[in-house]
Amino acid sequence: MAGSVDRESAEWLRDLTGGQREAAQARLHAELVRIARSELRRRAARLPVSGPELDDLTHQAAADALLAIIAKLGEFRGECRFATWAYKFVIFEVSTKVGRHFWRNPTVSLEAEDWDRLPDRFGFDPAQESESREFVIAVRRAVNDTLTERQRRIFVAIVVNGVPLDALVVELGTNRSAIYKTLFDARRKLRAALVANGYIDPSTPGRS
């Protein structure tokens, strides 16, 4: 393996499995903490976390990522740099921790449907009340008529209610890629329906 990976990755593997493993694990843990903290701060706008709570989530994510990395060292094949491979573990743990944290004190129910918030999400000016109300009715009708039950649930949760994507991943037992794909397909269907009914100009990037 040492001959098939870059020098830095080979050094990580050597140190994490050799006589200096404790020191190497400490160095790796510190790097994972740095990444976890940065990622949590990036996501904090959707999940307000700060102070001791942020530190707690940061260290939980880093610690769990370190355990997973150590357990799976034998699976590293050198297809990417070790740092990149390890990065995926801590990002996964951050996503999981963020999702679980949201449901401990949820700001919205997954089953709620706050359609009155939709105009703000689509950027309507308060002066456009009549237009925005008509648009919301059209979107809601398209959601009910054109989307599958899963597409509808995900669209309403994320776009209408503002549920963080990571929280939805945990609640539905899926992954970010699957949510993105479902939401993309839902938006495409809705745009087609709104264009067909004259609510969106097909030549203009749509609100949906």
KOLFIVEX-214959 format. One line per field, with one value per residue (C-alpha): x, y, z. Coordinates in nm, 4 decimals, m for minus. Layout:
! residues N
xx [X,...] $
yy [Y,...] $
zz [Z,...] $
***
This chain:
! residues 208
xx [0.0000,0.2788,0.3993,0.0554,m0.0374,0.1054,0.3760,0.1527,m0.1096,0.1561,0.2896,m0.0589,m0.1077,0.2342,0.1871,m0.1691,m0.0734,0.2788,0.4428,0.3420,m0.0284,m0.1421,0.0358,m0.0930,m0.4481,m0.4177,m0.2995,m0.5791,m0.8365,m0.7233,m0.7636,m1.1090,m1.2110,m1.1007,m1.3009,m1.6080,m1.6093,m1.5770,m1.8552,m2.0876,m2.0360,m2.1126,m2.4434,m2.5308,m2.7620,m3.0112,m2.9486,m2.8513,m2.5808,m2.3125,m2.0980,m2.0753,m2.3390,m2.1284,m1.8190,m2.0089,m2.1341,m1.7894,m1.6108,m1.8807,m1.8493,m1.4674,m1.4523,m1.6995,m1.5247,m1.1884,m1.3284,m1.4781,m1.1542,m0.9420,m1.1867,m1.1765,m0.8078,m0.7796,m1.0335,m0.8250,m0.7117,m0.5295,m0.7838,m0.7685,m0.5478,m0.5881,m0.6930,m0.9738,m1.0848,m1.0863,m1.2703,m1.5725,m1.6058,m1.6198,m1.8619,m2.0911,m2.0759,m2.1455,m2.4509,m2.5794,m2.5232,m2.6902,m2.9918,m3.0374,m2.9861,m3.2681,m3.5209,m3.4354,m3.5855,m3.7602,m3.8710,m4.1262,m4.3128,m4.2321,m4.6050,m4.6733,m4.7448,m4.6837,m4.7678,m4.7917,m4.4103,m4.3700,m4.3809,m4.0767,m3.8882,m3.9598,m3.8586,m4.1944,m4.2127,m4.4857,m4.6434,m4.7043,m4.9496,m5.2146,m4.9641,m4.7873,m5.1140,m5.2114,m4.8675,m4.8752,m5.2159,m5.0769,m4.7665,m4.9738,m5.2065,m4.9098,m4.7517,m5.0702,m5.1382,m4.7952,m4.5637,m4.5320,m4.5964,m4.2234,m4.1483,m4.4293,m4.3096,m3.9532,m4.0496,m4.2893,m4.0417,m3.7462,m3.8974,m4.2206,m4.1309,m3.7546,m3.6549,m3.2731,m3.1673,m2.9560,m3.2546,m3.4639,m3.1900,m3.1991,m3.5774,m3.6252,m3.3267,m3.1737,m2.8756,m2.8132,m2.7733,m3.1117,m3.2798,m3.1125,m3.2237,m3.5833,m3.5979,m3.4466,m3.7079,m3.9860,m3.8731,m3.8507,m4.2085,m4.3384,m4.1648,m4.3151,m4.6635,m4.6252,m4.4933,m4.7821,m5.0331,m4.8709,m4.7314,m4.3679,m4.2084,m4.0284,m3.7394,m3.6748,m3.5070,m3.8079,m3.8908,m3.9535] $
yy [0.0000,0.2458,0.2409,0.3087,0.6218,0.9715,1.0402,1.2263,0.9505,0.6846,0.8730,0.8907,0.5169,0.4375,0.6605,0.5494,0.1824,0.1973,0.2758,0.6432,0.5696,0.7600,1.0781,1.0344,0.9851,1.3031,1.4958,1.3516,1.4287,1.7913,1.8181,1.6596,1.9055,2.1944,2.0636,1.9854,2.3316,2.5026,2.2922,2.3501,2.7239,2.7131,2.5408,2.7486,2.9806,2.6966,2.5536,2.8238,2.6693,2.8549,2.8518,2.5292,2.3651,2.4215,2.2878,1.9810,1.8949,1.9654,1.7246,1.4592,1.4652,1.4601,1.1778,0.9582,1.0294,0.9316,0.6002,0.5259,0.6133,0.3942,0.1055,0.1361,0.2034,m0.1327,m0.0150,0.2827,0.2054,0.5240,0.6305,0.9776,1.1472,1.0205,1.3685,1.3711,1.0228,1.1210,1.4460,1.2482,1.0764,1.3962,1.5633,1.2620,1.2832,1.6571,1.6010,1.3284,1.5334,1.8406,1.6380,1.4732,1.8016,1.9651,1.7006,1.7356,2.0843,2.1126,2.4571,2.3051,1.9774,1.7620,1.7292,2.1036,2.3016,2.6731,2.7923,3.1533,3.1567,3.0669,3.4229,3.5168,3.2119,3.3057,3.6674,3.8419,4.2028,4.2718,4.5122,4.2149,4.0546,3.9763,3.8295,3.6303,3.4846,3.3724,3.2235,3.0302,2.8851,2.7759,2.6193,2.4371,2.3013,2.1856,2.0217,1.8264,1.7358,1.6561,1.5295,1.1833,1.1518,1.1416,1.4378,1.6309,1.5543,1.6590,1.9747,2.0907,2.0155,2.1967,2.4702,2.5492,2.4811,2.5373,2.2071,2.1726,1.9128,1.7281,1.6984,1.5534,1.3019,1.1718,1.1665,0.9807,0.7495,0.8422,1.0476,1.3976,1.2840,1.1107,1.4201,1.6466,1.4181,1.4022,1.7787,1.8403,1.6172,1.7859,2.1346,2.0294,1.8945,2.2052,2.4385,2.2517,2.2769,2.6476,2.7220,2.5290,2.7339,3.0680,3.1437,3.1308,3.2564,2.9528,3.1741,3.3119,3.1274,3.0322,3.0840,2.7130] $
zz [0.0000,0.0898,m0.2713,m0.4179,m0.2235,m0.1971,0.0594,0.3067,0.3021,0.3489,0.6515,0.8058,0.7568,0.9003,1.2038,1.2770,1.2740,1.4150,1.7441,1.7272,1.6861,1.9956,1.8878,1.5325,1.6550,1.8627,1.5558,1.3445,1.6121,1.6243,1.2473,1.2641,1.5358,1.3137,1.0187,1.2288,1.3866,1.0488,0.8981,1.1936,1.1738,0.8026,0.8735,1.1804,0.9845,0.9456,1.2912,1.5420,1.7567,1.9498,2.2607,2.4639,2.2438,1.9326,2.1080,2.2261,1.8768,1.7342,1.9667,1.9365,1.5570,1.5675,1.8214,1.6332,1.3040,1.4541,1.5798,1.2373,1.0570,1.2839,1.2427,0.8627,0.8033,0.6282,0.3696,0.2551,m0.1005,m0.1920,m0.4548,m0.2980,m0.0408,0.3148,0.4299,0.1727,0.2769,0.6451,0.5667,0.4440,0.7808,0.9828,0.7399,0.7718,1.1501,1.1456,0.9251,1.1550,1.4705,1.3185,1.2094,1.5470,1.7291,1.5308,1.6332,2.0027,1.9958,1.6577,1.5462,1.3101,1.2774,0.9769,0.9140,0.9338,0.6169,0.6635,0.3136,0.4340,0.4533,0.0859,m0.0576,0.1526,0.0299,m0.3312,m0.2789,m0.3181,m0.2042,0.0570,m0.1950,m0.4244,m0.1831,m0.4435,m0.6903,m0.4212,m0.2897,m0.6395,m0.6975,m0.3690,m0.4584,m0.7963,m0.6385,m0.3784,m0.6447,m0.8545,m0.5501,m0.4811,m0.8447,m0.9900,m0.7158,m0.5710,m0.1981,m0.1237,m0.3496,m0.1873,0.1640,0.0916,m0.1010,0.1700,0.4497,0.2930,0.0763,0.2601,0.6231,0.6159,0.7760,0.7502,0.4958,0.7531,0.9856,0.7046,0.6213,0.9793,1.0026,0.6730,0.7191,0.3840,0.2616,0.1284,m0.2319,m0.2315,m0.0848,m0.3411,m0.6258,m0.5031,m0.4530,m0.7978,m0.9621,m0.7640,m0.8658,m1.2298,m1.2243,m1.0499,m1.2926,m1.5871,m1.4336,m1.3540,m1.7033,m1.8604,m1.6612,m1.7378,m1.3932,m1.5047,m1.8259,m1.9730,m2.0903,m1.7425,m1.4520,m1.2453,m0.8824,m0.8426] $
***
